[in-house]
């Protein structure tokens, strides 16, 4: 009986911890959307979530870990979007996955902001390991969409090149430079599909 009570109490604590962590991440996402992910502060997130700033340290060691957690969530969303987006008429699976990825990447800056977090002391934390795992998962989805498994080193190079291209296109789109250069995302994604389908 005591073991059951203890297990129930531990389960309630775990659920409460997970719910609070989710609330903090949702508050962080709102602050990042309003003020920019790079300017995110634990104090601002705590105020948005309705917690004392010190309470956040029970969930995230610092701003970098919070950014990495947001970016890891965005990578999971990116993977789902790439997997679930069907190809349009006349395009391949890679073009569809790339369009879905571009949509996610151009609407969030957490992945770009996470770069600084990976360079600091948080770059070897549990949050960084989760981020890296989600990044690998997204690359696998991209590889699958290209119609080949990136098992060779050459295939792995190609999938990283495709991912880097998408990140660069998202940056150009967010800044308005892609259209200023006279390109559309659609035409570039069609070319990307033709160039890399079956190779990655």
N, C-alpha and C positions, 0 to 999 in steps of 0.2 A: 504494500500500500504506500509506504513512504517513497519507494522508488518511482511509483506511478505519479505521485504528487510532485516529486522533484523533476521528473521528466516533463510533466505538464507545465510546470513553472518555467523550465528552461525553454520549452517550445514557445510559450507566450513572450518571454524576453526576446527570443530570436525574431519572432514576428514583429514585435514592437520596434526592435532595432532596425529591421529591414524597412518597415513603414517610415520610420524617421529618416533613414538614409534616402529613401525615395523622395520624401518631401523636400529634403535638402537639395537633391539633384534637380527636382522640378523648379525650386526657387532659384537655383544657380542658372538654370536654362533661361528663366525669365529675365534675370539680371543680365546675362550674357546677350540676350536678344536686344535688350534695351540699351546697354552701355558698351557692348562689345566684349567678346570672350577674353581678349588680352587685358582688359581693364577690370576684370572680375576681381573682387576682394572678398575674403572670408567674412569681414564685417558687413559688407553689403548683402551678401547671401544670407547671413544670420538674420539681419533685419527683415529681409524679404520673407524668410521662412518663419519668423516669429520666435527665434531662439536667441539665447545669449551667445555672443561670439565664441566663448570658451566651449560651448556645447558641441560645436562643429568638430573640435579636435578629437572627440570620441569616435568620429566617423572618417575624418580625413586629416592627415598629419599637417597638411599645408595646402596652399592654393594650387600648387602643381599637381598634387594627388587628386584634388577636386576636378581640375581641368582634364586630367587623364581619364577619370571616371566618366565625365561627360563625353569625351572623345571616343571612349570605348563603347558607350551606348550608341553613339552616332555610327560607329563602324558596324555594330550589330544591325542597326536600321538599314545601313547601306547594303549589307549582305542580303538581308531579306528583300529589299527593293530590287536588287539585281536578280535574285532567284525568281521572284514573282512577276516580273514584267515580261509579258509576252512580246515576241517580235512583231513589228508592224509589217504590213504587206510590202514585200520587196526588200526587206532588211533581214539580217541574220540575228542570231541570239546574242552575239557579241555587241552589235549595235544597240540592241534593246537594253542589255545589261549596262552598257556604257552610258546610254541616255539616262537610265535610272540613277546610276552613280553620279552623273553630272548634275542631275536635279538635286540630289542630297548635298553634294559637295558645294554647289553654288549657293545653297540656302543656309549654310552653317559655317562658322569660322572656328569651331572648337578644334577641328583636326589641325588646322594651321597653328592655332594657339598652343596646342599640345606639344609642338616641336620644341618650344623653349623649356617645357616641363621635362621632356626627355633628356635634355642636355644638362639639367641640374641634378642635385642629389636624389631627386625622385625618380630619375631615369633607371634605377635598378630596384625600385620598390615593387611591392605586390601589384600596385596600380599599373605600373609600367609593364609588368608581365601579363596582366589581363589585356592591356592595350595591344601588346605585341601579338597575343593569341588571337584577338579579334582582327588584327591587321592580316595575319596569315590566313584566317578564315575568309576574309574578303578577297584576298588574292586567289584563293582556291576557287571561289565562286566565279570570279572573273575568268580564270583559266578554264573552268568547265563550260562557261558561256562561249568561249572561243572554239570549243569542240575538241579539245585535247587536254590531257592531264600534263601539267608542267612537271614531269618527272626528270627530264633531262636538264642539265644546267642551261642549255640554250633556251629551252622552253621557259625556265624560271626567269631568265633575262628578259624574254619577251613580255611576260606577264607584268614584270616590274616596270618595263617601258610603257606598257599600256596604262598602268595605274598612274605613273608619273605624268603621262600625257593628259589623263583625265584631271589630275590635280591642277596642272598648269592651265588647262582649258577653263576649269572652274574659277581660277583666279582671274583670268582674262574676262570671263563673263561677269563676275562680281564687280569688277572695276569698270565695266563698260567698254573695255579695250577690244574685245573680240569683234563686236559689230563695228567699232571705229576702224578696225583693220580691214573690214569688208568681208568677214567670214561669218557663216552661220554654224551653230553647233551641229545641226543636222548633217550638213555637207561634210564636215570634218569627221563625224562619227561614222558616216557611210564609208568614207575613205579608210578610217581605222579598221572597220569591220573587214573591208576587202583586203587590207594589208596583213591583218593578223589572224583572221579566222582559220582554224586548223593548224596554226603554227605554235600557238602558246601551249 
